[in-house]
Amino acid sequence: MKITHIYIGSDHGGFELKQNLADWLRQENFSITDCGATELNPEDDYPEFAKRVSQPISDQAESPTQDPTVVGILLCRSGVGMAMVANRFSSVRAAVCRNLEEASLARRHNNANVLVLEGDHLSPDLAREIAEIFFTTEFDGERHARRLEQIGQIDEQKTSTVIS
């Protein structure tokens, strides 16, 4: 898998770690878009930053069984809120990853295209290692592809259902 672009965003809870990761990604010559926050603001709200990262991922998403070339990284205190918002976007498969195994499984089994990290408990070194595993691990396909197709069918049903 060749990552061509990374969208990254955080609220105040993941701001410092995001800044560190963004610097590292630039040093590693990744093409990135920093979707904010651009300054530490304890009053900011994570849904806005999750939207800024997830919308372009959704717009550019390939087939759920094709390894993504455009991915996202979201950071907040626990990662949970960001993942909840991100997964509301069509074709976004956001996974909170707290260690290397979770990052590997998120890619191998779920073909995740948004890595969600918790700002409160990850060191910059571990966050970089998790991101590196996420970027270099390929989707296993086979039985996992069948499951992703089933998720896609749920998305299609959801968008074709009209509530009266």
N, CA and C atoms as a LAMMPS dump frame, in Angstrom:
ITEM: TIMESTEP
0
ITEM: NUMBER OF ATOMS
492
ITEM: BOX BOUNDS ff ff ff
-5.0000000000000000e+02 5.0000000000000000e+02
-5.0000000000000000e+02 5.0000000000000000e+02
-5.0000000000000000e+02 5.0000000000000000e+02
ITEM: ATOMS id mol type element x y z
1 1 1 N 0.853 -1.172 0
2 1 2 C 0 0 0
3 1 3 C 0.898 1.234 0
4 2 1 N 0.567 2.148 -0.849
5 2 2 C 1.314 3.404 -0.932
6 2 3 C 0.399 4.549 -0.531
7 3 1 N 0.657 5.128 0.632
8 3 2 C -0.118 6.261 1.108
9 3 3 C 0.286 7.487 0.288
10 4 1 N -0.703 8.136 -0.345
11 4 2 C -0.407 9.325 -1.148
12 4 3 C -0.716 10.614 -0.405
13 5 1 N -1.629 10.542 0.589
14 5 2 C -1.967 11.758 1.32
15 5 3 C -2.569 11.4 2.674
16 6 1 N -2.304 12.244 3.663
17 6 2 C -2.821 12.041 5.016
18 6 3 C -3.503 13.327 5.475
19 7 1 N -4.744 13.199 5.923
20 7 2 C -5.458 14.295 6.583
21 7 3 C -5.321 14.062 8.081
22 8 1 N -4.953 15.085 8.829
23 8 2 C -4.757 14.935 10.268
24 8 3 C -5.483 16.054 11.007
25 9 1 N -6.112 15.696 12.122
26 9 2 C -6.821 16.7 12.894
27 9 3 C -6.982 16.282 14.342
28 10 1 N -7.149 17.277 15.196
29 10 2 C -7.332 17.015 16.622
30 10 3 C -8.077 18.162 17.275
31 11 1 N -8.638 17.859 18.421
32 11 2 C -9.133 18.917 19.292
33 11 3 C -8.037 19.203 20.31
34 12 1 N -8.385 19.943 21.353
35 12 2 C -7.391 20.306 22.372
36 12 3 C -6.787 19.083 23.068
37 13 1 N -7.567 18.005 23.2
38 13 2 C -7.085 16.822 23.908
39 13 3 C -5.965 16.08 23.194
40 14 1 N -5.877 16.246 21.891
41 14 2 C -4.819 15.59 21.131
42 14 3 C -3.895 16.556 20.429
43 15 1 N -4.027 17.844 20.771
44 15 2 C -3.306 18.896 20.043
45 15 3 C -1.789 18.695 20.044
46 16 1 N -1.204 18.52 21.215
47 16 2 C 0.267 18.383 21.282
48 16 3 C 0.752 17.172 20.505
49 17 1 N 0.058 16.047 20.65
50 17 2 C 0.46 14.831 19.944
51 17 3 C 0.274 15.01 18.436
52 18 1 N -0.782 15.694 18.025
53 18 2 C -0.984 15.959 16.592
54 18 3 C 0.164 16.786 16.029
55 19 1 N 0.552 17.813 16.751
56 19 2 C 1.652 18.659 16.284
57 19 3 C 2.92 17.827 16.104
58 20 1 N 3.174 16.952 17.07
59 20 2 C 4.347 16.091 17.006
60 20 3 C 4.268 15.146 15.806
61 21 1 N 3.109 14.516 15.614
62 21 2 C 2.935 13.59 14.483
63 21 3 C 3.033 14.317 13.147
64 22 1 N 2.424 15.493 13.048
65 22 2 C 2.473 16.247 11.8
66 22 3 C 3.917 16.599 11.43
67 23 1 N 4.706 17.008 12.417
68 23 2 C 6.123 17.304 12.164
69 23 3 C 6.852 16.062 11.665
70 24 1 N 6.609 14.93 12.32
71 24 2 C 7.245 13.669 11.93
72 24 3 C 6.821 13.268 10.518
73 25 1 N 5.533 13.389 10.198
74 25 2 C 5.045 13.02 8.863
75 25 3 C 5.701 13.877 7.788
76 26 1 N 5.861 15.161 8.066
77 26 2 C 6.537 16.034 7.103
78 26 3 C 7.999 15.614 6.931
79 27 1 N 8.665 15.286 8.034
80 27 2 C 10.061 14.843 7.952
81 27 3 C 10.186 13.551 7.153
82 28 1 N 9.148 12.714 7.212
83 28 2 C 9.143 11.447 6.465
84 28 3 C 8.645 11.637 5.031
85 29 1 N 8.434 12.894 4.637
86 29 2 C 8.022 13.274 3.283
87 29 3 C 6.633 12.793 2.886
88 30 1 N 5.726 12.666 3.846
89 30 2 C 4.331 12.392 3.532
90 30 3 C 3.663 13.693 3.122
91 31 1 N 2.734 13.605 2.218
92 31 2 C 1.896 14.731 1.857
93 31 3 C 0.761 14.776 2.881
94 32 1 N 0.632 15.902 3.604
95 32 2 C -0.392 15.979 4.641
96 32 3 C -1.198 17.27 4.518
97 33 1 N -2.424 17.188 5.014
98 33 2 C -3.259 18.366 5.218
99 33 3 C -3.595 18.408 6.695
100 34 1 N -3.178 19.474 7.359
101 34 2 C -3.494 19.662 8.771
102 34 3 C -4.851 20.345 8.848
103 35 1 N -5.834 19.614 9.337
104 35 2 C -7.221 20.093 9.399
105 35 3 C -7.537 20.781 10.724
106 36 1 N -6.514 21.102 11.502
107 36 2 C -6.721 21.781 12.781
108 36 3 C -6.788 20.782 13.918
109 37 1 N -6.833 21.298 15.046
110 37 2 C -6.782 22.679 15.486
111 37 3 C -5.4 23.272 15.193
112 38 1 N -5.416 24.584 14.983
113 38 2 C -4.159 25.268 14.696
114 38 3 C -3.562 25.92 15.926
115 39 1 N -4.338 25.939 17.004
116 39 2 C -3.832 26.444 18.284
117 39 3 C -4.542 25.702 19.407
118 40 1 N -3.912 25.663 20.55
119 40 2 C -4.499 24.983 21.7
120 40 3 C -5.632 25.84 22.262
121 41 1 N -6.843 25.3 22.192
122 41 2 C -8.022 25.995 22.692
123 41 3 C -8.852 25.003 23.497
124 42 1 N -8.81 25.088 24.823
125 42 2 C -9.532 24.122 25.657
126 42 3 C -11.044 24.111 25.442
127 43 1 N -11.567 25.093 24.727
128 43 2 C -13.005 25.176 24.484
129 43 3 C -13.428 24.64 23.113
130 44 1 N -12.475 24.134 22.304
131 44 2 C -12.865 23.646 20.982
132 44 3 C -13.621 22.319 21.1
133 45 1 N -14.27 21.928 20.014
134 45 2 C -15.126 20.744 20.003
135 45 3 C -14.656 19.751 18.941
136 46 1 N -14.512 18.488 19.346
137 46 2 C -13.962 17.473 18.447
138 46 3 C -14.797 17.191 17.198
139 47 1 N -16.138 17.311 17.203
140 47 2 C -16.861 16.96 15.973
141 47 3 C -16.427 17.755 14.74
142 48 1 N -16.091 19.017 14.918
143 48 2 C -15.677 19.826 13.767
144 48 3 C -14.394 19.292 13.139
145 49 1 N -13.431 18.897 13.955
146 49 2 C -12.162 18.406 13.418
147 49 3 C -12.32 17.017 12.817
148 50 1 N -13.173 16.196 13.423
149 50 2 C -13.449 14.873 12.855
150 50 3 C -14.087 15.02 11.473
151 51 1 N -14.976 15.991 11.335
152 51 2 C -15.63 16.241 10.05
153 51 3 C -14.61 16.691 9.003
154 52 1 N -13.719 17.596 9.392
155 52 2 C -12.721 18.123 8.442
156 52 3 C -11.811 17.027 7.895
157 53 1 N -11.531 16.016 8.704
158 53 2 C -10.698 14.896 8.245
159 53 3 C -11.542 13.868 7.504
160 54 1 N -12.717 13.556 8.012
161 54 2 C -13.52 12.456 7.469
162 54 3 C -14.167 12.767 6.134
163 55 1 N -14.589 14.007 5.914
164 55 2 C -15.265 14.335 4.661
165 55 3 C -14.385 14.055 3.443
166 56 1 N -13.137 14.528 3.41
167 56 2 C -12.322 14.22 2.222
168 56 3 C -11.983 12.729 2.1
169 57 1 N -11.876 12.033 3.226
170 57 2 C -11.645 10.58 3.155
171 57 3 C -12.865 9.929 2.514
172 58 1 N -14.049 10.318 2.941
173 58 2 C -15.289 9.792 2.386
174 58 3 C -15.389 10.112 0.893
175 59 1 N -15.061 11.332 0.525
176 59 2 C -15.149 11.757 -0.87
177 59 3 C -14.189 10.989 -1.773
178 60 1 N -13.044 10.576 -1.236
179 60 2 C -12.021 9.923 -2.046
180 60 3 C -11.921 8.419 -1.805
181 61 1 N -12.829 7.872 -1.023
182 61 2 C -12.733 6.458 -0.648
183 61 3 C -12.844 5.553 -1.871
184 62 1 N -11.952 4.586 -1.882
185 62 2 C -12.002 3.557 -2.897
186 62 3 C -12.98 2.484 -2.431
187 63 1 N -13.02 1.403 -3.145
188 63 2 C -13.802 0.24 -2.735
189 63 3 C -13.38 -0.164 -1.328
190 64 1 N -14.317 -0.637 -0.507
191 64 2 C -13.943 -1.015 0.864
192 64 3 C -12.916 -2.142 0.931
193 65 1 N -12.765 -2.874 -0.174
194 65 2 C -11.801 -3.975 -0.168
195 65 3 C -10.489 -3.607 -0.851
196 66 1 N -10.355 -2.376 -1.289
197 66 2 C -9.104 -1.896 -1.886
198 66 3 C -8.34 -1.105 -0.837
199 67 1 N -7.044 -1.378 -0.709
200 67 2 C -6.246 -0.633 0.262
201 67 3 C -6.308 0.857 -0.047
202 68 1 N -6.563 1.674 0.968
203 68 2 C -6.666 3.116 0.721
204 68 3 C -5.307 3.744 0.456
205 69 1 N -5.312 4.766 -0.38
206 69 2 C -4.089 5.54 -0.597
207 69 3 C -4.171 6.878 0.127
208 70 1 N -5.38 7.289 0.466
209 70 2 C -5.612 8.511 1.238
210 70 3 C -6.183 8.074 2.581
211 71 1 N -5.527 8.497 3.657
212 71 2 C -5.959 8.093 4.993
213 71 3 C -6.054 9.316 5.901
214 72 1 N -6.635 9.09 7.071
215 72 2 C -6.741 10.151 8.052
216 72 3 C -6.197 9.727 9.394
217 73 1 N -5.836 10.725 10.188
218 73 2 C -5.458 10.521 11.584
219 73 3 C -6.246 11.528 12.402
220 74 1 N -6.92 11.042 13.427
221 74 2 C -7.658 11.902 14.347
222 74 3 C -7.158 11.667 15.755
223 75 1 N -7.111 12.727 16.55
224 75 2 C -6.653 12.621 17.928
225 75 3 C -7.552 13.436 18.838
226 76 1 N -7.899 12.855 19.969
227 76 2 C -8.587 13.559 21.048
228 76 3 C -8.148 12.883 22.344
229 77 1 N -8.77 13.185 23.441
230 77 2 C -8.314 12.604 24.714
231 77 3 C -8.35 11.078 24.697
232 78 1 N -9.517 10.498 24.385
233 78 2 C -9.653 9.039 24.408
234 78 3 C -9.687 8.423 23.013
235 79 1 N -9.963 9.228 22.003
236 79 2 C -10.136 8.73 20.65
237 79 3 C -11.568 8.33 20.336
238 80 1 N -12.361 8.049 21.344
239 80 2 C -13.699 7.508 21.149
240 80 3 C -14.622 8.501 20.45
241 81 1 N -14.651 9.741 20.91
242 81 2 C -15.531 10.732 20.297
243 81 3 C -15.197 10.953 18.83
244 82 1 N -13.914 11.068 18.525
245 82 2 C -13.5 11.264 17.138
246 82 3 C -13.942 10.083 16.277
247 83 1 N -13.771 8.868 16.775
248 83 2 C -14.164 7.683 16.009
249 83 3 C -15.666 7.657 15.784
250 84 1 N -16.433 8.04 16.787
251 84 2 C -17.892 8.049 16.645
252 84 3 C -18.327 8.997 15.53
253 85 1 N -17.729 10.168 15.458
254 85 2 C -18.078 11.122 14.41
255 85 3 C -17.576 10.617 13.056
256 86 1 N -16.337 10.207 12.988
257 86 2 C -15.743 9.784 11.71
258 86 3 C -16.538 8.654 11.072
259 87 1 N -16.979 7.698 11.858
260 87 2 C -17.674 6.54 11.31
261 87 3 C -19.093 6.85 10.839
262 88 1 N -19.546 8.063 10.996
263 88 2 C -20.84 8.481 10.446
264 88 3 C -20.721 8.835 8.965
265 89 1 N -19.497 8.998 8.469
266 89 2 C -19.273 9.348 7.073
267 89 3 C -19.173 8.083 6.231
268 90 1 N -19.825 8.113 5.093
269 90 2 C -19.829 6.967 4.184
270 90 3 C -18.403 6.568 3.813
271 91 1 N -18.15 5.286 3.857
272 91 2 C -16.869 4.677 3.466
273 91 3 C -15.714 4.981 4.405
274 92 1 N -15.972 5.664 5.517
275 92 2 C -14.925 5.872 6.514
276 92 3 C -14.964 4.712 7.481
277 93 1 N -13.788 4.135 7.7
278 93 2 C -13.631 3.04 8.655
279 93 3 C -12.554 3.475 9.649
280 94 1 N -13.014 4.163 10.699
281 94 2 C -12.108 4.726 11.703
282 94 3 C -11.934 3.74 12.849
283 95 1 N -10.699 3.572 13.287
284 95 2 C -10.388 2.629 14.366
285 95 3 C -9.503 3.294 15.408
286 96 1 N -9.935 3.197 16.664
287 96 2 C -9.106 3.656 17.771
288 96 3 C -8.043 2.588 17.993
289 97 1 N -6.791 2.983 17.922
290 97 2 C -5.685 2.039 18.086
291 97 3 C -4.782 2.529 19.217
292 98 1 N -4.633 1.693 20.224
293 98 2 C -3.833 2.05 21.396
294 98 3 C -2.48 1.357 21.432
295 99 1 N -2.286 0.414 20.503
296 99 2 C -1.02 -0.318 20.475
297 99 3 C -0.771 -0.834 19.061
298 100 1 N 0.374 -1.453 18.858
299 100 2 C 0.769 -1.912 17.527
300 100 3 C -0.145 -3.014 17.01
301 101 1 N -0.562 -3.931 17.88
302 101 2 C -1.431 -5.022 17.447
303 101 3 C -2.775 -4.491 16.954
304 102 1 N -3.359 -3.543 17.68
305 102 2 C -4.641 -2.98 17.251
306 102 3 C -4.501 -2.276 15.902
307 103 1 N -3.395 -1.582 15.676
308 103 2 C -3.169 -0.914 14.391
309 103 3 C -3.062 -1.934 13.264
310 104 1 N -2.34 -3.006 13.511
311 104 2 C -2.195 -4.053 12.51
312 104 3 C -3.536 -4.715 12.202
313 105 1 N -4.284 -5.058 13.232
314 105 2 C -5.578 -5.712 13.031
315 105 3 C -6.588 -4.779 12.357
316 106 1 N -6.558 -3.501 12.705
317 106 2 C -7.474 -2.545 12.088
318 106 3 C -7.266 -2.506 10.577
319 107 1 N -6.03 -2.599 10.155
320 107 2 C -5.728 -2.603 8.719
321 107 3 C -5.975 -3.979 8.11
322 108 1 N -5.44 -5.04 8.734
323 108 2 C -5.524 -6.388 8.156
324 108 3 C -6.955 -6.888 8.062
325 109 1 N -7.74 -6.675 9.103
326 109 2 C -9.082 -7.251 9.165
327 109 3 C -10.19 -6.282 8.773
328 110 1 N -9.992 -4.991 8.995
329 110 2 C -11.068 -4.019 8.779
330 110 3 C -10.776 -3.004 7.685
331 111 1 N -9.568 -3.054 7.123
332 111 2 C -9.159 -2.11 6.086
333 111 3 C -9.46 -0.672 6.514
334 112 1 N -9.145 -0.368 7.767
335 112 2 C -9.389 0.963 8.313
336 112 3 C -8.666 2.007 7.475
337 113 1 N -9.334 3.15 7.294
338 113 2 C -8.716 4.24 6.538
339 113 3 C -8.55 5.51 7.373
340 114 1 N -8.966 5.453 8.639
341 114 2 C -8.721 6.559 9.572
342 114 3 C -8.194 5.962 10.876
343 115 1 N -7.024 6.389 11.252
344 115 2 C -6.395 5.992 12.506
345 115 3 C -6.782 7.005 13.571
346 116 1 N -7.334 6.509 14.681
347 116 2 C -7.726 7.398 15.77
348 116 3 C -6.842 7.09 16.974
349 117 1 N -6.225 8.134 17.512
350 117 2 C -5.292 7.983 18.623
351 117 3 C -5.754 8.787 19.829
352 118 1 N -5.46 8.27 20.998
353 118 2 C -5.814 8.978 22.226
354 118 3 C -4.643 9.822 22.694
355 119 1 N -4.908 11.082 22.885
356 119 2 C -3.873 12.028 23.282
357 119 3 C -3.438 11.901 24.725
358 120 1 N -4.283 11.322 25.559
359 120 2 C -3.973 11.268 26.994
360 120 3 C -2.978 10.178 27.382
361 121 1 N -2.865 9.103 26.597
362 121 2 C -2.088 7.956 27.071
363 121 3 C -0.985 7.481 26.142
364 122 1 N -0.8 8.122 25.012
365 122 2 C 0.219 7.674 24.069
366 122 3 C 1.397 8.639 24.049
367 123 1 N 2.586 8.086 24.119
368 123 2 C 3.783 8.905 23.955
369 123 3 C 3.952 9.212 22.469
370 124 1 N 4.668 10.268 22.131
371 124 2 C 4.92 10.551 20.716
372 124 3 C 5.603 9.381 20.003
373 125 1 N 6.549 8.717 20.673
374 125 2 C 7.237 7.591 20.045
375 125 3 C 6.278 6.451 19.735
376 126 1 N 5.417 6.099 20.685
377 126 2 C 4.462 5.014 20.447
378 126 3 C 3.448 5.425 19.383
379 127 1 N 2.991 6.654 19.393
380 127 2 C 2.048 7.124 18.372
381 127 3 C 2.66 7.01 16.982
382 128 1 N 3.93 7.354 16.842
383 128 2 C 4.606 7.231 15.544
384 128 3 C 4.71 5.773 15.131
385 129 1 N 5.03 4.891 16.073
386 129 2 C 5.119 3.458 15.753
387 129 3 C 3.766 2.913 15.315
388 130 1 N 2.712 3.304 16.009
389 130 2 C 1.36 2.862 15.647
390 130 3 C 1.019 3.356 14.244
391 131 1 N 1.304 4.624 13.962
392 131 2 C 1.021 5.179 12.637
393 131 3 C 1.805 4.432 11.563
394 132 1 N 3.055 4.134 11.831
395 132 2 C 3.877 3.43 10.848
396 132 3 C 3.309 2.046 10.539
397 133 1 N 2.879 1.331 11.569
398 133 2 C 2.247 0.013 11.359
399 133 3 C 0.963 0.19 10.551
400 134 1 N 0.175 1.179 10.896
401 134 2 C -1.083 1.444 10.191
402 134 3 C -0.82 1.713 8.711
403 135 1 N 0.213 2.49 8.401
404 135 2 C 0.513 2.859 7.02
405 135 3 C 1.1 1.709 6.204
406 136 1 N 1.764 0.783 6.854
407 136 2 C 2.484 -0.259 6.106
408 136 3 C 1.792 -1.616 6.103
409 137 1 N 0.76 -1.776 6.895
410 137 2 C 0.058 -3.06 6.94
411 137 3 C -1.007 -3.093 5.853
412 138 1 N -1.051 -4.189 5.12
413 138 2 C -2.02 -4.329 4.036
414 138 3 C -3.224 -5.145 4.486
415 139 1 N -4.337 -4.893 3.834
416 139 2 C -5.587 -5.591 4.08
417 139 3 C -5.453 -7.051 3.677
418 140 1 N -5.922 -7.964 4.53
419 140 2 C -5.836 -9.406 4.262
420 140 3 C -6.816 -9.882 3.204
421 141 1 N -7.925 -9.185 3.029
422 141 2 C -8.917 -9.603 2.037
423 141 3 C -9.666 -10.847 2.483
424 142 1 N -9.979 -11.707 1.541
425 142 2 C -10.691 -12.97 1.761
426 142 3 C -11.926 -12.788 2.625
427 143 1 N -12.015 -13.515 3.733
428 143 2 C -13.239 -13.469 4.541
429 143 3 C -13.507 -12.063 5.087
430 144 1 N -12.463 -11.289 5.255
431 144 2 C -12.63 -9.92 5.75
432 144 3 C -13.273 -9.035 4.677
433 145 1 N -12.987 -9.305 3.408
434 145 2 C -13.604 -8.544 2.316
435 145 3 C -15.117 -8.758 2.317
436 146 1 N -15.526 -9.981 2.555
437 146 2 C -16.956 -10.289 2.618
438 146 3 C -17.637 -9.446 3.698
439 147 1 N -16.991 -9.303 4.817
440 147 2 C -17.549 -8.529 5.929
441 147 3 C -17.634 -7.044 5.594
442 148 1 N -16.616 -6.534 4.922
443 148 2 C -16.655 -5.126 4.524
444 148 3 C -17.756 -4.874 3.501
445 149 1 N -17.979 -5.834 2.611
446 149 2 C -19.086 -5.71 1.656
447 149 3 C -20.418 -5.661 2.397
448 150 1 N -20.54 -6.444 3.461
449 150 2 C -21.77 -6.428 4.262
450 150 3 C -21.963 -5.065 4.926
451 151 1 N -20.891 -4.47 5.411
452 151 2 C -20.981 -3.125 5.983
453 151 3 C -21.422 -2.139 4.905
454 152 1 N -20.87 -2.265 3.708
455 152 2 C -21.261 -1.404 2.596
456 152 3 C -22.742 -1.524 2.272
457 153 1 N -23.264 -2.735 2.357
458 153 2 C -24.698 -2.937 2.111
459 153 3 C -25.533 -2.23 3.176
460 154 1 N -25.083 -2.252 4.4
461 154 2 C -25.792 -1.526 5.467
462 154 3 C -25.795 -0.035 5.164
463 155 1 N -24.648 0.494 4.724
464 155 2 C -24.576 1.911 4.351
465 155 3 C -25.566 2.229 3.232
466 156 1 N -25.626 1.361 2.228
467 156 2 C -26.54 1.586 1.102
468 156 3 C -27.996 1.564 1.573
469 157 1 N -28.327 0.637 2.441
470 157 2 C -29.691 0.552 2.973
471 157 3 C -30.026 1.806 3.761
472 158 1 N -29.06 2.272 4.526
473 158 2 C -29.276 3.457 5.36
474 158 3 C -29.553 4.685 4.5
475 159 1 N -28.834 4.85 3.399
476 159 2 C -29.014 6.031 2.56
477 159 3 C -30.24 5.926 1.676
478 160 1 N -30.73 4.706 1.41
479 160 2 C -31.915 4.584 0.565
480 160 3 C -33.215 4.567 1.371
481 161 1 N -33.118 4.493 2.679
482 161 2 C -34.312 4.486 3.527
483 161 3 C -34.773 5.914 3.767
484 162 1 N -36.017 6.156 3.475
485 162 2 C -36.599 7.484 3.696
486 162 3 C -37.501 7.394 4.917
487 163 1 N -37.258 8.265 5.867
488 163 2 C -38.075 8.298 7.088
489 163 3 C -39.202 9.292 6.842
490 164 1 N -40.444 8.828 7.048
491 164 2 C -41.575 9.735 6.835
492 164 3 C -42.234 10.126 8.126
